[in-house]
Amino acid sequence: MKRYYFLLSLFFVAFGSQAQFQNIHAFNKTPVQEVSVGKMWGTYADSSTTYDWNLTKWDGKMHKVYSYDASNRISTVLEYDANTGAFEHKYTYAYNANDEAILLLMEANFGGTLAPFNRFITNYDGQGLRTSYKKETYVNSKWETVEGDSIAYKYDGQQHVTELVLNQLSGANVYPVQKLIWSNFNANDLPQTLVVQSFQNGFENYIKLDKISWRVGYKIIDFNPTSYLGSLWQNNDWQVVSYDTSDVKDGRIQTSYLFNVSGSTLDSSGKTEYLYDKTGRQMQSLSYQYQFGKWSASSGDQDSIIYGSFDEIQKRRISYYSQADKGWIPGSEERFYYNSLSIKNTANLELSVYPNPANSFVMIDIPESEFTLEVYDMKGRLFHPLLQGNSLETTLLPEGIYLLRVNTAVNTYSTRLVIQK
């Protein structure tokens, strides 16, 4: 799950989040449009299907088929209605010599004929920094710009990006919107202070993030530091309004906390827990809100990832907590297919456990007769409950949410288990 920061929402809405960034110079190297391209842990998916949960069953929504060029870059995405199989859209990518996506063309199927619909164009300078972006819609036999921006940069003597001005495109005119000022670069060339100014009759202070600490392997476009202080410009001074901190181990965020500040009072606001397997792959994140003196998942969400035998992502599921059901309810799920496997063969890799929630035992329904089992809590601790046949003894497991991972000679299955007593 991404950690969203309300302090930066006005700015970061302009950017996607797929590329891994090594330093601040690569700040804007991101595809023009966020599309699930199926490149997962070095394995390239042939297709994927998105489902929505409808009370008792998964309803197919969209099926995507991916194609790649000789450089293993996504070249086309074809979209079909998952229920009728009707062809709906085609996305075509174009790249420059630096492998940066500069064009995404979207075509729609009208009566069996592909017609241009939208296109997204991105320009880069000689250093690979994004200098402008625009979205165009095909209307009356011509392309018309509907949104976009142009960006100006300033650098210091060490080639740090110290200032960025975002100009918003409206019709044929360009208007300044925001200025970002980066400073206090550490030994890893990462800024520890960010000031955001909004344009009124000129640029005026708006937001400041200070004492920024970055985790190992961060994604700059996700803006995912380990901690910061957030301030608003009020009464000609910076007023601290939020505080973010994270528990980091081996370069991975284990738990992150977001606090709201009111005067001298620090109030808990949000918490996100991350679960990894023993190889370091993120398997789940769970968000909480602080309500009535305790952490509650009642308004949170859950992001679960299920991997296959070759480290490929098979499924990614978003779930929501239901007060009525006192448990997690699936919201949507995307399933990926590899090596031209059919949907019929791959979609059967469901792991069923019951009862769930469980008290003293749980039955594991799996087609293979031989398997090993791993049980993790939300802090990533591994438990070894007694397993007899397909019956798992859960009497000694404390109440809470656990991740069950079943490994066979062929497949890996994962699912969530709730223990209630």
Secondary structure, DSSP 8 states (H G I E B T S, - for coil): -----GGGHHHHTT----S--SSGGGTT---SS-----EETTEE-SEEEEEEEETTEEEEEEEEEEEE-TTS-EEEEEEEETTT--EEEEEEEEE-TTS-EEEEEEEEEETTEEEEEEEEEEEE-TTS-EEEEEEEEEETTEEEEEEEEEEEEEE-TT--EEEEEEEEEETTEEEEEEEEEEEEE-TTS-EEEEEEEEESSSEEEEEEEEEEEE-TT--GGGT-EEEEEEEEEETTEEEEEEEEEEEEETTEEEEEEEEEEETTEEEEEEEEEEEE-TTS-EEEEEEEEEETTEEE-TT-EEEEEEE-TTS-EEEEEEEEEETTTTEEEEEEEEEEE-TT--HHHHTT---EEESSSBSSEEEEE-S-S--EEEEEETT--EE---EETTEEE-TTS-SEEEEEEEE-SS-EEEEEEEE--
